[in-house]
Amino acid sequence: MDVSQVLESTFSPDASARQNAEQQLSQAAELSFSAYLITLAQELANEKAQPGVRQAAGIALKNAFSAREYTRLREIQSRWLQSVDINTKGSVRELALQTLASKDTRAGQAAAQFISSIAAIDIPRNQWQELMPALVENVGEGADHLKQASLQTIGYICEAEDQDLRDSLVQHSNAILTAVVQGARKEESNKDVRLAAINSLSDSLEFVRTNFDNEGERNYIMQVICEATQSGDNRIEASSYGCLNRIMGLYYDKMKFYMEKALFGLTIMGMKNQEEDVAKLAIEFWCTVCEEEIAIEDDNAMAAAEGSELRPFFKFARIAFREVIPVLLHLLAQQDEDASDEDYNISRAAYQCLQLYAQTVGGELVQTVLGFVEVNLRHADWHFRDAAVSAFGAIMEGPDEKMLQPLIKQGLPVLIGMMDDPVVQVKDSAAFALGRICENVSESIDPQEHLRPLIGALFGGLSSSPKMAGSCCWALMNLAERFSGDPGCQDNPMSPHFQESIQRLLAVTEGSEADNQLRMAAYEVLNAFVMNAANDSLPIVAKLSEVILERLEKTIPMQQQIVSVEDRITLEEIQTSLTSVLLAIVQRLEGEIKPAADRIMNVLLQILSSVGSKSSVPDTVFAAMGALANALEEDFAKYMNSFSPFLYNALGNREEPGLCAMAIGLVSDITRALGQLSQPYCDTFMNYLLQNLSDKSVSNQFRPAILQTFGDIAQAIGPHFETYLSVVAQVLQTAATVTMGENAAFEMFDYVISLREGIMDAWSGAILAMKTKRM
């Protein structure tokens, strides 16, 4: 194998060439893992190799020690510990460290990532003890590019999620701090080195608690970071504010002195920085302050009730709000009219902070915000109108509802009027503010006075621009949920508006020319209206099912008209949305859906027959079928011969874990619904479930659900479960032996708890089944 050529091919634009190269690398690793590591490490360290080849070697080495699944990761790590001899380990480590000194920065960065992968295995086992001293020495005495690569290595090691490594890093805190603080000082002339040091310091903060407990060391660390916020380099300043955010989150109890002496002023000045990345992170500092103080107040309320020790609470947000809030309100008006919904800009950062501030200090900021709103609500510049509307919506959670109610009653007609603003951004913010009112203080909305104009304005916004779809639909869903009344009520405040609302939603979603984002959002609103319909609206829901079924039926021949990936995605989104509405209708009508059951099953089976592999549609179809089974109970049995082949295929489809998981849940739904009538299908159900349990490639998340399904099958078929009892008992005994290691990750802890719950469910079902036999 020409390793250079193979590595170069991993970046080939030709998919088959890439796949072939990756396959050759995988085969080489399986053939001799030690030789594979040495060969790649030599190529990584080879100064004569092409930069892309060296980078590819580093990526391949890192990937050799990476896995998403916890169990698979442990298998990979054990291969390094048990299958690679000590000399090979030493050579690989040395070559990786050697590469850090390369002037090829991409190779140095790849080596840093690879070293962190090995460190995750070695450091918790007290191996490679020379690593940290070597990195510290590099930072102290190396050339600039070696300093930078070594600091990046420390950062990668510290940001790893492996709990064993994180626990072990505490003993290396002095070495870590020595390196990163030395690189972060203002005396460091190379800005790239200083940036790498600040980033690594941020990553290491969790492990230097002992050092932070020492006042002298803490003072020096804080001095270095505060000086870095004034470095004149936007990257360093932004990273420094990010570092302060982490410090506030980790060491709030030690921040009183620094807030008084420096951080109040520094962060407010940072919020006014003309560089957006710096300003956003300075804003996020106050977000962190608010989040911490909200959590502390909750913890202290619980502690007071229990009579336990209270956490220190310095009320930083309250002390600073007169300086912080005006800056946030000013920044709200710095919107980017071209920003997409996903863009996190300075205006959105300010809005998020204002929301958190309202939750933290409550009514104390209301007058300041209202003053801003009153001045700018009719401003000629739309940016300030938008900021005023946004600010009003942001404070709808936190202040006492009694304080907000008169403001809302006065302001609601104005907000509804703002839905006619000529600028779509202002209308969108008005819709979102209305949604915040509906979500948090719906008691302030008078159903007789406000509901009709409010609903009308939101539907008007929904029809006027797809950009407003998310905000209008969210507000409408909040309305449907907040005014749904008690479960099973005969009518509710939405009843007089239900028919018209359904018609308008159907109009918005009708036709091929409808914007797909708007259509999907409107179908979500339709779901909310159906699920929260009062009893007097159920005849309308029943009629709606006919419209939805007709639309679903029309999508089936559209499979033959697909000519592009975009067409397929659009069709799948439409089918998923329609099926979701159908699911909501079935759940709301329950047994009353029976007259439409044949038509529902017919269309759902046609969809399952027509969709391709890797489609997301079957997940929703299976959910709808589960709801229909629950509604029909034993009457669902007549559909099983037609449907069971699709269910069996999904149970055996390990390449689509989501679909397989849905199928496992559906087996539980169907067996509970059919009872004894499910017995003819249980042999096949049990075979697939047992195969999934025995397949090591199947994710651990499936196993508790499978055990719970055994319990459901047992209760459904009663004494007939004895056929499977001996096998299931062995499985449950084996599952009961799974335990957590002393330093197991949280995911493993959660898995073992879920597994034990599944074991109990399975035994409960089996015992009840056998008890039925005796009776």
Rosetta blueprint (number, residue, H / E / L):
1 M L
2 D L
3 V H
4 S H
5 Q H
6 V H
7 L H
8 E H
9 S H
10 T L
11 F L
12 S L
13 P L
14 D L
15 A H
16 S H
17 A H
18 R H
19 Q H
20 N H
21 A H
22 E H
23 Q H
24 Q H
25 L H
26 S H
27 Q H
28 A H
29 A H
30 E H
31 L H
32 S L
33 F H
34 S H
35 A H
36 Y H
37 L H
38 I H
39 T H
40 L H
41 A H
42 Q H
43 E H
44 L H
45 A H
46 N L
47 E L
48 K L
49 A L
50 Q L
51 P H
52 G H
53 V H
54 R H
55 Q H
56 A H
57 A H
58 G H
59 I H
60 A H
61 L H
62 K H
63 N H
64 A L
65 F L
66 S L
67 A L
68 R L
69 E L
70 Y H
71 T H
72 R H
73 L H
74 R H
75 E H
76 I H
77 Q H
78 S H
79 R H
80 W H
81 L H
82 Q H
83 S H
84 V L
85 D L
86 I H
87 N H
88 T H
89 K H
90 G H
91 S H
92 V H
93 R H
94 E H
95 L H
96 A H
97 L H
98 Q H
99 T H
100 L L
101 A L
102 S L
103 K L
104 D L
105 T H
106 R H
107 A H
108 G H
109 Q H
110 A H
111 A H
112 A H
113 Q H
114 F H
115 I H
116 S H
117 S H
118 I H
119 A H
120 A H
121 I H
122 D H
123 I H
124 P H
125 R H
126 N L
127 Q L
128 W L
129 Q L
130 E L
131 L H
132 M H
133 P H
134 A H
135 L H
136 V H
137 E H
138 N H
139 V H
140 G H
141 E H
142 G L
143 A L
144 D H
145 H H
146 L H
147 K H
148 Q H
149 A H
150 S H
151 L H
152 Q H
153 T H
154 I H
155 G H
156 Y H
157 I H
158 C H
159 E H
160 A L
161 E L
162 D L
163 Q H
164 D H
165 L H
166 R H
167 D H
168 S H
169 L H
170 V H
171 Q H
172 H H
173 S H
174 N H
175 A H
176 I H
177 L H
178 T H
179 A H
180 V H
181 V H
182 Q H
183 G H
184 A H
185 R L
186 K L
187 E L
188 E L
189 S L
190 N L
191 K H
192 D H
193 V H
194 R H
195 L H
196 A H
197 A H
198 I H
199 N H
200 S H
201 L H
202 S H
203 D H
204 S H
205 L H
206 E H
207 F H
208 V L
209 R H
210 T H
211 N H
212 F H
213 D H
214 N L
215 E H
216 G H
217 E H
218 R H
219 N H
220 Y H
221 I H
222 M H
223 Q H
224 V H
225 I H
226 C H
227 E H
228 A H
229 T L
230 Q L
231 S L
232 G L
233 D L
234 N H
235 R H
236 I H
237 E H
238 A H
239 S H
240 S H
241 Y H
242 G H
243 C H
244 L H
245 N H
246 R H
247 I H
248 M H
249 G H
250 L H
251 Y L
252 Y H
253 D H
254 K H
255 M L
256 K H
257 F H
258 Y H
259 M H
260 E H
261 K H
262 A H
263 L H
264 F H
265 G H
266 L H
267 T H
268 I H
269 M H
270 G H
271 M H
272 K L
273 N L
274 Q L
275 E L
276 E H
277 D H
278 V H
279 A H
280 K H
281 L H
282 A H
283 I H
284 E H
285 F H
286 W H
287 C H
288 T H
289 V H
290 C H
291 E H
292 E H
293 E H
294 I H
295 A H
296 I H
297 E H
298 D H
299 D H
300 N H
301 A H
302 M H
303 A H
304 A H
305 A H
306 E H
307 G L
308 S L
309 E L
310 L L
311 R L
312 P L
313 F L
314 F L
315 K L
316 F H
317 A H
318 R H
319 I H
320 A H
321 F H
322 R H
323 E H
324 V H
325 I H
326 P H
327 V H
328 L H
329 L H
330 H H
331 L H
332 L H
333 A L
334 Q L
335 Q L
336 D L
337 E L
338 D L
339 A L
340 S L
341 D L
342 E L
343 D L
344 Y L
345 N L
346 I H
347 S H
348 R H
349 A H
350 A H
351 Y H
352 Q H
353 C H
354 L H
355 Q H
356 L H
357 Y H
358 A H
359 Q H
360 T H
361 V H
362 G H
363 G H
364 E H
365 L H
366 V H
367 Q H
368 T H
369 V H
370 L H
371 G H
372 F H
373 V H
374 E H
375 V H
376 N H
377 L L
378 R L
379 H L
380 A L
381 D L
382 W H
383 H H
384 F H
385 R H
386 D H
387 A H
388 A H
389 V H
390 S H
391 A H
392 F H
393 G H
394 A H
395 I L
396 M L
397 E L
398 G L
399 P L
400 D L
401 E H
402 K H
403 M H
404 L H
405 Q H
406 P H
407 L H
408 I H
409 K H
410 Q H
411 G H
412 L H
413 P H
414 V H
415 L H
416 I H
417 G H
418 M H
419 M L
420 D L
421 D L
422 P L
423 V L
424 V H
425 Q H
426 V H
427 K H
428 D H
429 S H
430 A H
431 A H
432 F H
433 A H
434 L H
435 G H
436 R H
437 I H
438 C H
439 E H
440 N H
441 V L
442 S H
443 E H
444 S H
445 I L
446 D L
447 P H
448 Q H
449 E H
450 H H
451 L H
452 R H
453 P H
454 L H
455 I H
456 G H
457 A H
458 L H
459 F H
460 G H
461 G H
462 L H
463 S H
464 S H
465 S L
466 P H
467 K H
468 M H
469 A H
470 G H
471 S H
472 C H
473 C H
474 W H
475 A H
476 L H
477 M H
478 N H
479 L H
480 A H
481 E H
482 R H
483 F L
484 S L
485 G L
486 D L
487 P L
488 G L
489 C L
490 Q L
491 D L
492 N L
493 P L
494 M L
495 S H
496 P H
497 H H
498 F H
499 Q H
500 E H
501 S H
502 I H
503 Q H
504 R H
505 L H
506 L H
507 A H
508 V H
509 T H
510 E L
511 G L
512 S L
513 E L
514 A L
515 D L
516 N H
517 Q H
518 L H
519 R H
520 M H
521 A H
522 A H
523 Y H
524 E H
525 V H
526 L H
527 N H
528 A H
529 F H
530 V H
531 M H
532 N L
533 A L
534 A L
535 N H
536 D H
537 S H
538 L H
539 P H
540 I H
541 V H
542 A H
543 K H
544 L H
545 S H
546 E H
547 V H
548 I H
549 L H
550 E H
551 R H
552 L H
553 E H
554 K H
555 T H
556 I L
557 P H
558 M H
559 Q H
560 Q H
561 Q H
562 I L
563 V L
564 S L
565 V H
566 E H
567 D H
568 R H
569 I H
570 T H
571 L H
572 E H
573 E H
574 I H
575 Q H
576 T H
577 S H
578 L H
579 T H
580 S H
581 V H
582 L H
583 L H
584 A H
585 I H
586 V H
587 Q H
588 R H
589 L H
590 E H
591 G H
592 E H
593 I H
594 K H
595 P H
596 A H
597 A H
598 D H
599 R H
600 I H
601 M H
602 N H
603 V H
604 L H
605 L H
606 Q H
607 I H
608 L H
609 S H
610 S H
611 V L
612 G L
613 S L
614 K L
615 S L
616 S L
617 V H
618 P H
619 D H
620 T H
621 V H
622 F H
623 A H
624 A H
625 M H
626 G H
627 A H
628 L H
629 A H
630 N H
631 A H
632 L H
633 E H
634 E H
635 D H
636 F H
637 A H
638 K H
639 Y H
640 M H
641 N H
642 S H
643 F H
644 S H
645 P H
646 F H
647 L H
648 Y H
649 N H
650 A H
651 L H
652 G L
653 N L
654 R L
655 E L
656 E L
657 P H
658 G H
659 L H
660 C H
661 A H
662 M H
663 A H
664 I H
665 G H
666 L H
667 V H
668 S H
669 D H
670 I H
671 T H
672 R H
673 A H
674 L H
675 G H
676 Q H
677 L H
678 S H
679 Q H
680 P H
681 Y H
682 C H
683 D H
684 T H
685 F H
686 M H
687 N H
688 Y H
689 L H
690 L H
691 Q H
692 N H
693 L H
694 S H
695 D L
696 K L
697 S L
698 V L
699 S L
700 N L
701 Q L
702 F H
703 R H
704 P H
705 A H
706 I H
707 L H
708 Q H
709 T H
710 F H
711 G H
712 D H
713 I H
714 A H
715 Q H
716 A H
717 I H
718 G H
719 P H
720 H H
721 F H
722 E H
723 T H
724 Y H
725 L H
726 S H
727 V H
728 V H
729 A H
730 Q H
731 V H
732 L H
733 Q H
734 T H
735 A H
736 A H
737 T L
738 V L
739 T L
740 M L
741 G L
742 E L
743 N L
744 A L
745 A L
746 F H
747 E H
748 M H
749 F H
750 D H
751 Y H
752 V H
753 I H
754 S H
755 L H
756 R H
757 E H
758 G H
759 I H
760 M H
761 D H
762 A H
763 W H
764 S H
765 G H
766 A H
767 I H
768 L H
769 A H
770 M H
771 K H
772 T H
773 K H
774 R H
775 M L
